[in-house]
Amino acid sequence: MVKVKNLAKKEEKEEVKKTVHKKSRSNKFKYRTHVKRLCKDLNIPRVNKDGSQFMDESVQSFIDGLLKHMSVMLADTNKTLTQKTARLAFASYMENLGAPEELLKAALAKSDKAMQSLEKSLIKK
């Protein structure tokens, strides 16, 4: 008789454990931290929530478009994506968007600087 009561209590505890779920936290703004950091570096006021949403969506659409452009470029060849082909794809994507030449040069210069800092950090490890 005691065994039956204990078995019933165990089943109740298992049912309670199954129904309790953790709340899932979704990352609403992927690039919010990066935007905040840029605002701080440029000494401009922080972006509010609406501005963060706009920046997040625009950056995501730019990245999606660039990835689609790269996949079309590399679809016909057996090449893999290297730094050289990524730079070429970025330049052609910016030309398709009609971006000014100064913007393209500034973006490529920033990417070169980022690559150098990554190389330095990898060498230190």
C-alpha positions in Angstrom: 0.0 0.0 0.0 2.8 2.4 0.8 4.5 1.6 -2.6 1.3 2.6 -4.4 1.1 6.0 -2.7 4.8 6.8 -3.4 4.3 5.8 -7.0 1.4 8.2 -7.3 3.4 11.1 -5.8 6.3 10.5 -8.2 3.9 10.6 -11.2 2.5 13.9 -9.9 5.9 15.4 -9.6 6.9 14.3 -13.1 3.8 15.9 -14.5 4.5 19.2 -12.8 8.1 19.2 -14.1 6.9 18.7 -17.7 4.5 21.7 -17.6 7.0 24.2 -16.1 9.0 25.7 -19.0 11.6 28.5 -19.0 10.7 31.6 -20.9 12.5 31.8 -24.1 14.4 35.0 -24.6 14.7 36.1 -28.1 17.3 38.6 -29.2 15.1 41.3 -30.7 18.0 43.5 -31.8 21.0 41.7 -33.2 23.1 44.8 -33.8 22.0 47.1 -31.0 25.2 46.6 -29.0 27.3 47.4 -32.1 25.2 50.6 -32.8 25.6 51.7 -29.2 29.3 51.2 -29.4 29.5 53.2 -32.6 27.4 56.1 -31.1 29.8 56.2 -28.2 32.9 56.2 -30.4 31.4 59.0 -32.5 30.3 61.0 -29.5 26.7 61.2 -30.7 23.5 60.6 -28.6 22.5 57.0 -28.1 19.9 55.5 -30.5 16.5 54.9 -28.9 14.4 51.7 -29.4 12.7 52.8 -32.6 16.1 53.8 -34.1 17.6 50.6 -33.0 14.8 48.6 -34.8 15.4 50.6 -38.0 19.2 50.2 -37.8 18.8 46.5 -37.1 16.4 45.9 -40.1 18.6 47.9 -42.5 21.8 46.2 -41.5 20.1 42.8 -41.7 18.7 43.5 -45.2 22.1 44.8 -46.4 23.8 41.6 -45.1 21.1 39.4 -46.7 21.5 41.1 -50.0 25.3 40.8 -49.9 25.1 37.1 -49.1 22.6 36.5 -52.0 25.0 38.5 -54.3 27.9 36.4 -53.2 26.1 33.1 -53.6 25.2 34.1 -57.2 28.8 35.1 -57.9 30.1 31.8 -56.6 27.4 29.6 -58.0 29.0 29.1 -61.4 32.5 28.3 -60.1 34.0 25.7 -57.8 35.7 28.5 -55.8 35.3 29.0 -52.1 34.7 32.4 -50.4 38.1 33.9 -49.7 39.0 37.4 -48.6 39.8 38.4 -52.2 36.4 37.1 -53.6 34.6 38.6 -50.6 36.1 42.0 -51.4 35.2 41.6 -55.0 31.6 40.6 -54.2 31.3 43.6 -51.8 32.6 46.0 -54.4 30.2 44.7 -57.1 27.3 44.7 -54.7 28.0 48.3 -53.7 28.2 49.3 -57.4 24.8 47.6 -58.0 23.3 49.7 -55.2 24.8 52.8 -56.7 26.9 53.7 -53.6 29.4 56.5 -53.9 33.1 55.6 -54.4 34.1 57.3 -51.1 31.8 55.0 -49.2 33.2 51.9 -50.9 36.8 52.9 -50.2 36.0 53.8 -46.5 34.3 50.4 -46.0 37.2 48.5 -47.6 39.7 50.4 -45.4 37.7 49.6 -42.3 37.6 45.9 -43.3 41.3 45.9 -43.8 41.8 47.5 -40.4 39.5 44.9 -38.8 41.4 42.0 -40.5 44.7 43.3 -39.2 43.4 43.5 -35.7 42.0 40.0 -35.9 45.4 38.7 -37.2 47.2 40.4 -34.3 44.8 38.9 -31.8 45.2 35.4 -33.3 49.0 35.7 -33.3 49.0 36.7 -29.6 47.1 33.5 -28.7 
